[in-house]
Amino acid sequence: MQIAGRIVVFGGCEDYTGAPYFSAHSALLFGADLSHIICEKNAATVIKSYTPNLMVHPYLYEEDNVPEKYQNRIDEFLETKVLEKVRALLGRNIHVVVVGPGLGRDEIMLRTLEKVINFLREKDIPIIIDADGLFLISQKPDLIKGYSKAILTPNVVEFKRIAKALDVEVSNEITEENQIQEAIQVSSKLGGVTVLRKGTNDLIVKNLTVLKSSITGSNRRVGGQGDSLTGVLATLIAWGKAYEQRLWNHNNDISPNDIPLLAAFGGSIITRVAAKEAFKEKGRSMQATDLHAKIGNAYKIVIEDERL
């Protein structure tokens, strides 16, 4: 029986195929059993060419690719031609879903994502929201409000956009205390979702609880690093679910409410260590693929305490 995680990444459009790959692939490299990508139909062949280790499903449509006969019946098209397939896959005992990497901002893609988030909430499936998924949340915060199994992973720009939508003022004076208080407000106004606010130090906040990830990372931040973080985080969330179900013997007692916090903290540290190790080897030429090559090493360093 597979207990190490079944992950789905919902993202990838015709223009952006790297982001969902980095997210889904990092989940596998960190130890997930299976990793799926649900993407736009024109992105699927490209993503499949990267590796045979991922399962890629070309279920999504951008507006330009919707058949002409459905142009005035979009809701019918989404329900019968898209969402039936998506829900069938998500119903296969999936442990966690990452939404947003490389999704783009096409109206039909975002409308599909909105329906998928509602479905995931109904099924009580943990959701990690990044990239264009965060853009959707900034437009419709109620989509995720009150869902304790949601984790948002905003960078500086994405955080400001969400804060503005929630009437949370982001101070021009950049101090750690200001950043913590702003993240607390965002988490609280969203009803207790976990916020991983990425920055010089990553801040992980859920209501009034705050963790800080300050371990030294790479001297170069590469495109795809945030996507890679979401994949590692997804695997840790899946392991948290296995922990709750006592699929292995353990004597400690972690509250289910704390698992998203701890998983986000762990995901941040693992990604920073992998990036640091990659930079040691590649220097300024480091790319996200080099970070991926070090995720296994980062597991040994952080989880098995080989070295720090």
ABEGO torsion letter per residue (X at the ends): XBAAEBBBBBEEBAABAAAAAAAAAAAAAAGBABBBBBBBAAAAAAAAAABAABBBBBABBBAAABBAAAAABAAAAAAAAAAAAAAAAAAAGBABBBBGBGAEABAAAAAAAAAAAAAAAAAGBBBBBBEAAAAAAAABAAAABGBAABBBBBBAAAAAAAAAAAGBBBBABBBAAAAAAAAAAAAAAAGGBBBBBBBABBBBBBEABBBBBABBBBABBBBGAAAAAAAAAAAAAAAAAAAAAGABBBABBBBAAAAAAAAAAAAAAAAAAAAAAAAAAAEAABBAAAAAAAAAAAAAAAAAGABX
